[in-house]
Amino acid sequence: MSETTRRRQNTKMVPAPSHGIIPERDLYSSPVLEARHLGIEFGGLKAVEDFNLIIGRTEIAGLIGPNGAGKTTVFNLLTKVYQPTMGSVMLNGHDLNGLNTVQANKLGIARTFQNIRLFDNMTVEDNVRIGLHNQIKYGMFTGICRLPGYWKGEKQQHEKALELLSIFDMQDLAKVRAGSLPYGAQRRLEIVRALATNPSLLLLDEPAAGMNPHETEELMNNIAKIRDQFQIAIMLIEHDMNLVMGVCEGICVLNYGRIIAKGTPDEIQSNPTVIEAYLGKKKEG
C-alpha cells in the first residue's frame, strides 16, 4: 500500500452544512465549490439533472460513472464551457452564473481535458508560461519598449515555470518542443499548465488515460503532493479505479446524468447501486 493510499484511508469525512461530506480538516473553512441543483438540457434531453456537490477546500474528490454518464458535461458546466439550464455553481463564494471560462478561471478554477490540448509547436516552458498570463505584472507599454520592468517580469515567469515543471521533474525539458514529448509527459505538462493559473480548484479529466501502471502510481502520489504543496482542492474524472480508490477522499457517482451515490471509497466500493451501474443487474433464475 502506498503512503498516499494510507493517508487517504486515515482521512475522516464528516457531514457538511450543505448536505454533503468533506474532510474533517476542511469543516471550518468555506467550501471551494458548491453546485446546487445543476442541470443542462440539449434539445430536450437532460444530459445532467439535479447535480448537487460540495468540495472541501483541500479535498481530493472523484467523479466516476459508466461511459456516457455525463461526467465531462459536469466539468464543462463547472468551468463555464456550458451555461446550465438550471441550478447554480458557487466557487470560492462567488456565483458563476453568466460568467465565461476566462472569468471562471480568474476566480480560481482550472482543468485539463480528455484529449490533450497543448501547443505542440511551442516549448514546454512556453506552454506553462501561457498559464501564467494572468500573473504578468508589467503593462503593454513596458513590454513594447522592453523597459526594466519587462525583463524583471520575464525572469520571474521563467523561474516560476521551472519551479512548476519541477513538480514532475520536467524542468530539464523546458526547451523541448511540447509535441515531441511522450504521451505520459504531455499529460503531466497539461496538469502543470493548469496549475500555472494559480487555481484553488483543479479539475483533472481522465489524467491517467494512456499511462502504464508505474506512471499511474506516480501520478497518484503527485496528485497528493500537489494538494499538499499548493493547499488546493482537486477533483478528477477517472476510469482507473485503483487511482480513484487510492487517492480520492470523497467520491460522487454519476449515471445517466444523475447522482446515484456519494461517499468514501469504502462506501462506494460496497454500494449495490454503484455495482449494478457498472456491472449490470444479474438476471434471476
PyMOL commands that set and color helices and strands:
alter all, ss='L'
color gray80, all
select helices_A, chain A and resi 3-9+24-26+71-78+101-107+124-131+133-135+140-144+148-168+171-173+178-180+183-195+213-230+241-247+265-269+272-279
alter helices_A, ss='H'
color red, helices_A
select strands_A, chain A and resi 13-15+21-23+33-42+45-55+60-64+86-91+94-95+109-111+201-205+233-237+250-255+258-263
alter strands_A, ss='S'
color yellow, strands_A
deselect
rebuild
show_as cartoon
